[in-house]
Amino acid sequence: MTGHRLRWALRCVAALSSICFVASCEAKTWITIGPNDSLDSLARKYHVSIKDIAHANCITTNALLINGKKLLIPDPPKQVIKPAKLEVSGAILGNRIIVHMGPSEKYRLLTLVDFGTPLTVTNRKGAWFQVRLRNGSTGWVLGKYVTCGTPEHIAKALEFYPPQKPEQIVRHVRDDRHIKVAYHRTKRHVRVAERHSEHRRYAMAVSWRFLKHRPSDNGHTSSHRGIIGMALACRGVPYRWAGTSRSGFDCSGFTRYVFRKKGIDLPHNAAEQFEDGKRVKRSNIKPGDLVFFHTCGSGVSHVGIYIGHGKFVHASSGGGEVRVDTLRSGYYHNRLVGVRNVK
């Protein structure tokens, strides 16, 4: 009985050794683990899966990496690229849309793109479009997330996306001269009617009492105005992993850069920034507050700066640059973790 168990253990060790040897032979890139590296960040950086990195190094997928140690990065999987038969301009409908390496969800993620990202459709297979992004990379996106046509058609499609029922749409009413507000105090609610581009949108607002005492988005302090102005001036700066300057930002590097200009020193890590400052309820959010999201891994993984009217500015890895997105609906609305006021 003891001999049988010993032989079984030796076979397991031999099998594990052969697996690690094969994985080591396939992996062609050695890296030195940095202080901010994790399996998740390295997988996104080198376009491979966490499982492949773990398999190549004979570790678990939730292993903690040790700073200064060497790590094997396997080659990325082969990508499907067909000859270009089309040259049709288009844009992305939706936030955090996955660009795959082939025309199927079985293919791995190439990158993430956000609403309005420009692209060119070069081929098609079934419901999938082969697209060329602004940075020159080629991948595959489901056709339902792409609008194509003339610039005028694309602009119109983006303006009225997502298609919603009129009562579901809330628009910024405080500064719009075309807004007509009727107060129904008996029911303690406000119905807002907006005329824009020959169609009417309705929204059920909060009670009159809440609306009357709610702090206005326009009540910026000079400090808030300075932070927002500095943040918006960085729009268009490219996304760069671990970047902290105008040559390229990542999300926490962007917020650190903006607040440092105002004499506030923040750590270069979204989760650590989440621990700083005063907690703010979502209903009391003000321009200049930091907004935090859970986009990958566990806990807080993304951060931006609220600029008012339900929008925030951030360094978007999917969009490839510093850009403005909405908190009222879509990807970021569903992944908002919390708000912090930093002074």
Secondary structure per residue as TSV (DSSP state, phi and psi in degrees):
chain	resnum	aa	ss	phi	psi
A	1	M	-	360.0	-44.1
A	2	T	H	-65.7	-40.0
A	3	G	H	-64.2	-38.2
A	4	H	H	-62.6	-44.1
A	5	R	H	-64.3	-37.8
A	6	L	H	-65.5	-44.2
A	7	R	H	-62.4	-39.1
A	8	W	H	-64.6	-41.2
A	9	A	H	-65.1	-40.7
A	10	L	H	-65.1	-38.5
A	11	R	H	-63.7	-41.5
A	12	C	H	-62.7	-43.1
A	13	V	H	-64.0	-42.3
A	14	A	H	-63.7	-42.0
A	15	A	H	-63.9	-43.9
A	16	L	H	-63.6	-39.9
A	17	S	H	-64.6	-40.4
A	18	S	H	-67.1	-38.0
A	19	I	H	-63.0	-46.9
A	20	C	H	-63.9	-36.3
A	21	F	H	-66.5	-44.6
A	22	V	H	-62.4	-44.6
A	23	A	H	-61.2	-39.3
A	24	S	H	-66.7	-35.3
A	25	C	H	-68.6	-36.5
A	26	E	H	-73.6	-32.2
A	27	A	E	-74.6	133.1
A	28	K	E	-118.5	-4.7
A	29	T	E	-120.3	122.6
A	30	W	E	-100.2	133.8
A	31	I	E	-128.6	158.3
A	32	T	E	-100.4	125.4
A	33	I	-	-66.4	128.7
A	34	G	-	-93.6	173.2
A	35	P	T	-66.0	-26.4
A	36	N	T	-104.8	9.2
A	37	D	-	-79.7	144.1
A	38	S	-	-142.1	167.9
A	39	L	H	-60.8	-36.5
A	40	D	H	-66.1	-48.0
A	41	S	H	-66.0	-37.8
A	42	L	H	-69.3	-36.6
A	43	A	H	-62.9	-42.0
A	44	R	H	-69.5	-36.6
A	45	K	H	-67.8	-40.4
A	46	Y	H	-103.1	7.0
A	47	H	T	58.8	42.4
A	48	V	-	-128.9	167.4
A	49	S	-	-86.8	157.2
A	50	I	H	-61.1	-38.4
A	51	K	H	-61.4	-39.8
A	52	D	H	-66.0	-41.1
A	53	I	H	-65.2	-43.8
A	54	A	H	-62.7	-41.4
A	55	H	H	-64.5	-41.1
A	56	A	H	-66.5	-26.1
A	57	N	H	-110.2	5.1
A	58	C	T	56.2	47.3
A	59	I	-	-128.0	170.6
A	60	T	-	-84.5	162.6
A	61	T	T	-71.9	-15.2
A	62	N	T	-109.1	20.5
A	63	A	-	-68.7	146.1
A	64	L	-	-89.9	129.4
A	65	L	-	-84.4	143.9
A	66	I	-	-101.3	124.9
A	67	N	T	-57.9	131.6
A	68	G	T	93.1	-13.9
A	69	K	-	-79.4	160.4
A	70	K	E	-88.9	147.6
A	71	L	E	-140.4	139.2
A	72	L	E	-90.0	128.5
A	73	I	E	-108.7	117.8
A	74	P	E	-70.4	159.4
A	75	D	-	-63.4	143.3
A	76	P	-	-67.4	154.0
A	77	P	-	-65.6	158.3
A	78	K	-	-68.5	143.4
A	79	Q	-	-104.9	144.6
A	80	V	-	-91.8	115.9
A	81	I	-	-129.0	117.1
A	82	K	-	-96.7	154.6
A	83	P	-	-58.4	142.4
A	84	A	-	-70.8	118.8
A	85	K	-	-109.9	-10.5
A	86	L	-	-130.5	160.8
A	87	E	-	-144.4	71.9
A	88	V	E	-112.5	125.5
A	89	S	E	-71.0	147.7
A	90	G	E	-159.6	-176.6
A	91	A	E	-152.3	160.9
A	92	I	E	-86.7	135.3
A	93	L	-	-107.5	106.7
A	94	G	S	124.2	166.9
A	95	N	S	-111.3	145.2
A	96	R	S	55.0	47.2
A	97	I	E	-81.8	134.2
A	98	I	E	-81.6	129.1
A	99	V	E	-97.6	114.8
A	100	H	E	-89.5	165.5
A	101	M	S	-85.5	-3.9
A	102	G	S	-158.2	173.3
A	103	P	S	-81.2	56.5
A	104	S	S	-168.8	153.3
A	105	E	T	-71.1	-11.0
A	106	K	T	-72.5	-24.1
A	107	Y	S	-75.4	152.5
A	108	R	-	-77.4	165.7
A	109	L	E	-70.2	131.1
A	110	L	E	-93.1	-46.5
A	111	T	E	-165.4	175.8
A	112	L	E	-115.3	140.8
A	113	V	E	-125.5	152.8
A	114	D	-	-110.6	175.1
A	115	F	T	-55.2	131.2
A	116	G	T	85.9	-1.3
A	117	T	-	-61.2	122.1
A	118	P	E	-72.9	149.4
A	119	L	E	-158.0	172.8
A	120	T	E	-127.9	125.5
A	121	V	E	-82.3	123.6
A	122	T	E	-113.8	-15.6
A	123	N	E	-165.5	173.4
A	124	R	E	-149.7	144.0
A	125	K	E	-142.0	106.7
A	126	G	T	62.1	-125.3
A	127	A	T	-87.4	3.6
A	128	W	E	-105.6	139.3
A	129	F	E	-107.3	132.2
A	130	Q	E	-84.2	124.4
A	131	V	E	-124.9	149.1
A	132	R	E	-111.8	121.1
A	133	L	E	-84.1	172.1
A	134	R	T	-62.4	-30.2
A	135	N	T	-83.6	3.5
A	136	G	S	94.5	-10.5
A	137	S	-	-75.0	151.5
A	138	T	E	-120.7	135.9
A	139	G	E	-155.6	-168.8
A	140	W	E	-125.4	134.4
A	141	V	E	-131.5	142.5
A	142	L	E	-60.3	135.4
A	143	G	G	-60.1	-26.9
A	144	K	G	-68.4	-14.6
A	145	Y	G	-98.4	10.1
A	146	V	E	-126.1	135.4
A	147	T	E	-113.5	134.6
A	148	C	E	-125.5	161.0
A	149	G	S	137.9	-156.3
A	150	T	-	-72.3	161.8
A	151	P	H	-55.7	-36.1
A	152	E	H	-67.1	-42.2
A	153	H	H	-64.5	-42.8
A	154	I	H	-64.2	-43.7
A	155	A	H	-60.6	-40.7
A	156	K	H	-68.1	-40.7
A	157	A	H	-63.6	-39.6
A	158	L	H	-69.7	-35.7
A	159	E	H	-65.2	-37.6
A	160	F	T	-106.8	26.9
A	161	Y	-	-108.5	141.9
A	162	P	S	-81.5	151.5
A	163	P	-	-67.4	120.9
A	164	Q	-	-134.5	162.6
A	165	K	-	-68.6	146.5
A	166	P	T	-53.6	-39.4
A	167	E	T	-73.1	-8.9
A	168	Q	B	-91.4	-10.8
A	169	I	-	-97.1	126.1
A	170	V	-	-111.2	130.6
A	171	R	-	-119.7	161.3
A	172	H	-	-77.3	111.4
A	173	V	-	-103.4	-15.0
A	174	R	S	-66.8	-40.0
A	175	D	S	-106.4	5.7
A	176	D	-	-91.5	119.7
A	177	R	T	-70.5	-16.7
A	178	H	T	-90.2	5.6
A	179	I	E	-89.1	134.7
A	180	K	E	-119.7	117.7
A	181	V	E	-107.7	129.3
A	182	A	E	-117.4	126.3
A	183	Y	E	-97.3	126.9
A	184	H	E	-112.2	85.9
A	185	R	T	-68.7	-27.2
A	186	T	T	-65.2	-37.1
A	187	K	T	-92.7	-2.6
A	188	R	T	54.7	46.5
A	189	H	E	-147.3	167.3
A	190	V	E	-124.6	132.1
A	191	R	E	-107.1	127.7
A	192	V	E	-109.6	130.0
A	193	A	E	-117.0	128.4
A	194	E	E	-124.7	132.7
A	195	R	E	-103.0	123.0
A	196	H	E	-152.7	124.2
A	197	S	T	53.6	42.2
A	198	E	T	62.4	25.7
A	199	H	E	-141.3	150.2
A	200	R	E	-104.0	134.4
A	201	R	E	-121.2	137.2
A	202	Y	E	-116.0	152.8
A	203	A	E	-146.1	138.1
A	204	M	E	-88.2	114.8
A	205	A	-	-91.2	-179.4
A	206	V	-	-77.4	177.8
A	207	S	-	-61.6	155.2
A	208	W	H	-59.6	-38.9
A	209	R	H	-63.0	-44.4
A	210	F	H	-66.5	-41.9
A	211	L	H	-64.4	-36.9
A	212	K	H	-67.1	-37.9
A	213	H	H	-100.3	-0.4
A	214	R	S	-72.0	134.8
A	215	P	-	-61.8	136.3
A	216	S	-	-76.1	144.0
A	217	D	T	-64.4	-20.1
A	218	N	T	-87.5	-0.5
A	219	G	-	-82.7	58.0
A	220	H	-	-76.9	140.8
A	221	T	-	-83.5	166.9
A	222	S	H	-61.8	-34.7
A	223	S	H	-65.2	-43.8
A	224	H	H	-63.0	-42.8
A	225	R	H	-61.1	-39.5
A	226	G	H	-65.0	-41.8
A	227	I	H	-66.1	-44.6
A	228	I	H	-65.2	-43.1
A	229	G	H	-61.2	-42.8
A	230	M	H	-65.0	-41.1
A	231	A	H	-66.2	-45.0
A	232	L	H	-68.9	-26.8
A	233	A	T	-67.9	-15.4
A	234	C	T	-92.9	1.0
A	235	R	T	-57.4	136.0
A	236	G	T	95.3	-15.2
A	237	V	-	-64.3	132.2
A	238	P	B	-66.0	150.9
A	239	Y	B	-76.2	132.7
A	240	R	-	-141.3	126.2
A	241	W	T	-59.0	129.7
A	242	A	T	67.7	13.1
A	243	G	-	-77.3	143.2
A	244	T	E	-134.8	16.1
A	245	S	E	-135.7	174.7
A	246	R	T	-70.7	-4.8
A	247	S	T	-78.5	-13.3
A	248	G	E	164.7	137.9
A	249	F	E	-124.1	150.5
A	250	D	-	-101.5	-178.5
A	251	C	H	-63.1	-49.6
A	252	S	H	-75.0	-27.9
A	253	G	H	-66.4	-34.1
A	254	F	H	-67.1	-49.4
A	255	T	H	-65.4	-37.6
A	256	R	H	-61.6	-42.9
A	257	Y	H	-62.9	-47.1
A	258	V	H	-64.3	-47.9
A	259	F	H	-72.4	-29.4
A	260	R	H	-65.2	-31.6
A	261	K	T	-63.9	-21.8
A	262	K	T	-103.3	15.4
A	263	G	T	80.8	16.2
A	264	I	-	-112.5	121.9
A	265	D	-	-97.8	119.8
A	266	L	-	-114.7	149.7
A	267	P	-	-69.2	155.0
A	268	H	S	-89.9	62.5
A	269	N	-	-164.4	126.8
A	270	A	H	-62.3	-42.3
A	271	A	H	-64.9	-38.0
A	272	E	H	-72.1	-36.3
A	273	Q	H	-63.2	-31.9
A	274	F	H	-62.9	-27.9
A	275	E	H	-81.3	-15.6
A	276	D	S	-86.6	159.7
A	277	G	S	78.6	-175.6
A	278	K	E	-99.3	134.5
A	279	R	E	-67.0	137.3
A	280	V	E	-125.5	134.5
A	281	K	-	-68.8	149.5
A	282	R	G	-61.0	-32.8
A	283	S	G	-72.0	-16.5
A	284	N	G	-109.4	16.2
A	285	I	-	-62.7	139.7
A	286	K	-	-129.2	156.6
A	287	P	T	-56.0	136.2
A	288	G	T	99.5	-13.1
A	289	D	-	-75.0	152.5
A	290	L	E	-88.6	136.0
A	291	V	E	-115.0	136.8
A	292	F	E	-121.9	147.8
A	293	F	E	-135.7	155.5
A	294	H	-	-107.1	102.9
A	295	T	-	-109.8	-22.8
A	296	C	S	-162.5	164.0
A	297	G	S	63.7	-145.5
A	298	S	S	-120.8	141.9
A	299	G	S	78.2	-160.4
A	300	V	-	-73.6	132.0
A	301	S	-	-135.7	-1.4
A	302	H	E	-149.9	149.5
A	303	V	E	-145.0	149.1
A	304	G	E	-148.9	-176.6
A	305	I	E	-119.3	123.7
A	306	Y	E	-72.2	133.1
A	307	I	E	-117.2	4.6
A	308	G	E	101.7	162.2
A	309	H	T	57.0	34.1
A	310	G	T	74.5	16.9
A	311	K	E	-123.0	157.5
A	312	F	E	-142.6	156.3
A	313	V	E	-112.2	139.9
A	314	H	E	-159.3	163.3
A	315	A	E	-88.0	107.2
A	316	S	E	-94.5	121.5
A	317	S	T	-69.5	-36.4
A	318	G	T	-70.6	-41.5
A	319	G	T	-77.7	-17.7
A	320	G	T	78.4	11.8
A	321	E	E	-165.5	173.4
A	322	V	E	-74.8	127.1
A	323	R	E	-150.9	170.0
A	324	V	E	-106.0	134.2
A	325	D	E	-133.7	168.3
A	326	T	E	-97.3	149.8
A	327	L	S	-103.1	-6.0
A	328	R	S	-76.8	-25.2
A	329	S	S	-158.9	171.5
A	330	G	H	83.4	-156.3
A	331	Y	H	-57.6	-52.8
A	332	Y	H	-73.4	-30.7
A	333	H	H	-58.9	-41.2
A	334	N	H	-78.3	-14.4
A	335	R	H	-115.7	10.4
A	336	L	E	-68.2	125.0
A	337	V	E	-96.7	-43.1
A	338	G	E	-175.2	174.5
A	339	V	E	-128.9	140.6
A	340	R	E	-132.7	139.3
A	341	N	E	-103.3	121.7
A	342	V	-	-112.5	129.7
A	343	K	-	-123.7	360.0
